[in-house]
Amino acid sequence: MPGLCNRTICAKLRLVMGAANFNLNRIVAAFAAIVTFSLPALAEETRLDGLFDHLAQAEAGEARKIAAEIELELARSGSPAMDLLLRRGEDAIESGDMAEAIAHLSAAIDHAPDFAEAWHLRSVAFYRQERYGLALHDIERALALEPRHFNAIYGLGVLLDELGQPDLARDAFSRALAIHPHHEDVTKARDNVARELGGADL
C-alpha cells in the first residue's frame, strides 16, 4: 500500500468516512480485534504454516525468500481460473487501471469467497481509488480468512494511521512484525508512528 498520508489525504479520508455513515469506533475496534486475536490451532501443519514458523525465526536475507514463498502460496486458490483472475487483477493494479483490477478481483471473490489474497488485492485497488471504506472492509475479510497475512495487516496499519488512530496503527504494525520481523516497509511505518506518537516505545 502507499505510504502514510499527508494532511490533504487524511482530511479527504475523514470526509469520505463521514459521508458513508461509518462508525469509526466500531471500525477501529473490529480491526483491533482482528489484529490482536490469537491464531487458531490447526490439527495438521501445512506447508504455509511451516513457512510462517520459519519466517518468524529467520535472518533478514532468508526472511525475504520465505516471505516471497508465502506470497506465492497465498496467491494460489486451488483453482487455475481464480488464480488467473488474481494475476490479471494484480497486473491491472501495477499498470494503474484500478477499475479493471476491481472487476477481475471481484469476479475471483464472487466465485471463491474464501480466497484471502483476492480480498487483499482488491483492498489495494480500492485504496488507490481513495475508496477507503471499501478498502477497510476488504482488509477485514482478508484477515478473517488469513490472520497471518502480514501485507494485509500492514495495509490495515496504514489506514488506521490515516484515520487518526496511531495507537491502533502501532498495534497493527507490531502484529505484522511479530509475523515477519524483517518486513522493511512495516519497519519504516512503525518508525513513522513512533515519531507521530512522540517517540513512544513500540
Secondary structure as a PSIPRED ss2 file (coil, helix, strand):
# PSIPRED VFORMAT (PSIPRED V4.0)

   1 M C   1.000  0.000  0.000
   2 P C   1.000  0.000  0.000
   3 G C   1.000  0.000  0.000
   4 L C   1.000  0.000  0.000
   5 C C   1.000  0.000  0.000
   6 N C   1.000  0.000  0.000
   7 R H   0.000  1.000  0.000
   8 T H   0.000  1.000  0.000
   9 I H   0.000  1.000  0.000
  10 C H   0.000  1.000  0.000
  11 A H   0.000  1.000  0.000
  12 K H   0.000  1.000  0.000
  13 L H   0.000  1.000  0.000
  14 R H   0.000  1.000  0.000
  15 L H   0.000  1.000  0.000
  16 V H   0.000  1.000  0.000
  17 M H   0.000  1.000  0.000
  18 G H   0.000  1.000  0.000
  19 A H   0.000  1.000  0.000
  20 A C   1.000  0.000  0.000
  21 N C   1.000  0.000  0.000
  22 F C   1.000  0.000  0.000
  23 N C   1.000  0.000  0.000
  24 L H   0.000  1.000  0.000
  25 N H   0.000  1.000  0.000
  26 R H   0.000  1.000  0.000
  27 I H   0.000  1.000  0.000
  28 V H   0.000  1.000  0.000
  29 A H   0.000  1.000  0.000
  30 A H   0.000  1.000  0.000
  31 F H   0.000  1.000  0.000
  32 A H   0.000  1.000  0.000
  33 A H   0.000  1.000  0.000
  34 I H   0.000  1.000  0.000
  35 V H   0.000  1.000  0.000
  36 T H   0.000  1.000  0.000
  37 F C   1.000  0.000  0.000
  38 S C   1.000  0.000  0.000
  39 L C   1.000  0.000  0.000
  40 P C   1.000  0.000  0.000
  41 A C   1.000  0.000  0.000
  42 L C   1.000  0.000  0.000
  43 A C   1.000  0.000  0.000
  44 E C   1.000  0.000  0.000
  45 E C   1.000  0.000  0.000
  46 T C   1.000  0.000  0.000
  47 R H   0.000  1.000  0.000
  48 L H   0.000  1.000  0.000
  49 D H   0.000  1.000  0.000
  50 G H   0.000  1.000  0.000
  51 L H   0.000  1.000  0.000
  52 F H   0.000  1.000  0.000
  53 D H   0.000  1.000  0.000
  54 H H   0.000  1.000  0.000
  55 L H   0.000  1.000  0.000
  56 A H   0.000  1.000  0.000
  57 Q H   0.000  1.000  0.000
  58 A C   1.000  0.000  0.000
  59 E C   1.000  0.000  0.000
  60 A H   0.000  1.000  0.000
  61 G H   0.000  1.000  0.000
  62 E H   0.000  1.000  0.000
  63 A H   0.000  1.000  0.000
  64 R H   0.000  1.000  0.000
  65 K H   0.000  1.000  0.000
  66 I H   0.000  1.000  0.000
  67 A H   0.000  1.000  0.000
  68 A H   0.000  1.000  0.000
  69 E H   0.000  1.000  0.000
  70 I H   0.000  1.000  0.000
  71 E H   0.000  1.000  0.000
  72 L H   0.000  1.000  0.000
  73 E H   0.000  1.000  0.000
  74 L H   0.000  1.000  0.000
  75 A C   1.000  0.000  0.000
  76 R C   1.000  0.000  0.000
  77 S C   1.000  0.000  0.000
  78 G C   1.000  0.000  0.000
  79 S C   1.000  0.000  0.000
  80 P H   0.000  1.000  0.000
  81 A H   0.000  1.000  0.000
  82 M H   0.000  1.000  0.000
  83 D H   0.000  1.000  0.000
  84 L H   0.000  1.000  0.000
  85 L H   0.000  1.000  0.000
  86 L H   0.000  1.000  0.000
  87 R H   0.000  1.000  0.000
  88 R H   0.000  1.000  0.000
  89 G H   0.000  1.000  0.000
  90 E H   0.000  1.000  0.000
  91 D H   0.000  1.000  0.000
  92 A H   0.000  1.000  0.000
  93 I H   0.000  1.000  0.000
  94 E H   0.000  1.000  0.000
  95 S H   0.000  1.000  0.000
  96 G C   1.000  0.000  0.000
  97 D C   1.000  0.000  0.000
  98 M H   0.000  1.000  0.000
  99 A H   0.000  1.000  0.000
 100 E H   0.000  1.000  0.000
 101 A H   0.000  1.000  0.000
 102 I H   0.000  1.000  0.000
 103 A H   0.000  1.000  0.000
 104 H H   0.000  1.000  0.000
 105 L H   0.000  1.000  0.000
 106 S H   0.000  1.000  0.000
 107 A H   0.000  1.000  0.000
 108 A H   0.000  1.000  0.000
 109 I H   0.000  1.000  0.000
 110 D H   0.000  1.000  0.000
 111 H H   0.000  1.000  0.000
 112 A C   1.000  0.000  0.000
 113 P C   1.000  0.000  0.000
 114 D C   1.000  0.000  0.000
 115 F C   1.000  0.000  0.000
 116 A H   0.000  1.000  0.000
 117 E H   0.000  1.000  0.000
 118 A H   0.000  1.000  0.000
 119 W H   0.000  1.000  0.000
 120 H H   0.000  1.000  0.000
 121 L H   0.000  1.000  0.000
 122 R H   0.000  1.000  0.000
 123 S H   0.000  1.000  0.000
 124 V H   0.000  1.000  0.000
 125 A H   0.000  1.000  0.000
 126 F H   0.000  1.000  0.000
 127 Y H   0.000  1.000  0.000
 128 R H   0.000  1.000  0.000
 129 Q C   1.000  0.000  0.000
 130 E C   1.000  0.000  0.000
 131 R C   1.000  0.000  0.000
 132 Y H   0.000  1.000  0.000
 133 G H   0.000  1.000  0.000
 134 L H   0.000  1.000  0.000
 135 A H   0.000  1.000  0.000
 136 L H   0.000  1.000  0.000
 137 H H   0.000  1.000  0.000
 138 D H   0.000  1.000  0.000
 139 I H   0.000  1.000  0.000
 140 E H   0.000  1.000  0.000
 141 R H   0.000  1.000  0.000
 142 A H   0.000  1.000  0.000
 143 L H   0.000  1.000  0.000
 144 A H   0.000  1.000  0.000
 145 L H   0.000  1.000  0.000
 146 E C   1.000  0.000  0.000
 147 P C   1.000  0.000  0.000
 148 R C   1.000  0.000  0.000
 149 H C   1.000  0.000  0.000
 150 F H   0.000  1.000  0.000
 151 N H   0.000  1.000  0.000
 152 A H   0.000  1.000  0.000
 153 I H   0.000  1.000  0.000
 154 Y H   0.000  1.000  0.000
 155 G H   0.000  1.000  0.000
 156 L H   0.000  1.000  0.000
 157 G H   0.000  1.000  0.000
 158 V H   0.000  1.000  0.000
 159 L H   0.000  1.000  0.000
 160 L H   0.000  1.000  0.000
 161 D H   0.000  1.000  0.000
 162 E H   0.000  1.000  0.000
 163 L C   1.000  0.000  0.000
 164 G C   1.000  0.000  0.000
 165 Q C   1.000  0.000  0.000
 166 P H   0.000  1.000  0.000
 167 D H   0.000  1.000  0.000
 168 L H   0.000  1.000  0.000
 169 A H   0.000  1.000  0.000
 170 R H   0.000  1.000  0.000
 171 D H   0.000  1.000  0.000
 172 A H   0.000  1.000  0.000
 173 F H   0.000  1.000  0.000
 174 S H   0.000  1.000  0.000
 175 R H   0.000  1.000  0.000
 176 A H   0.000  1.000  0.000
 177 L H   0.000  1.000  0.000
 178 A H   0.000  1.000  0.000
 179 I H   0.000  1.000  0.000
 180 H C   1.000  0.000  0.000
 181 P C   1.000  0.000  0.000
 182 H C   1.000  0.000  0.000
 183 H C   1.000  0.000  0.000
 184 E H   0.000  1.000  0.000
 185 D H   0.000  1.000  0.000
 186 V H   0.000  1.000  0.000
 187 T H   0.000  1.000  0.000
 188 K H   0.000  1.000  0.000
 189 A H   0.000  1.000  0.000
 190 R H   0.000  1.000  0.000
 191 D H   0.000  1.000  0.000
 192 N H   0.000  1.000  0.000
 193 V H   0.000  1.000  0.000
 194 A H   0.000  1.000  0.000
 195 R H   0.000  1.000  0.000
 196 E H   0.000  1.000  0.000
 197 L C   1.000  0.000  0.000
 198 G C   1.000  0.000  0.000
 199 G C   1.000  0.000  0.000
 200 A C   1.000  0.000  0.000
 201 D C   1.000  0.000  0.000
 202 L C   1.000  0.000  0.000
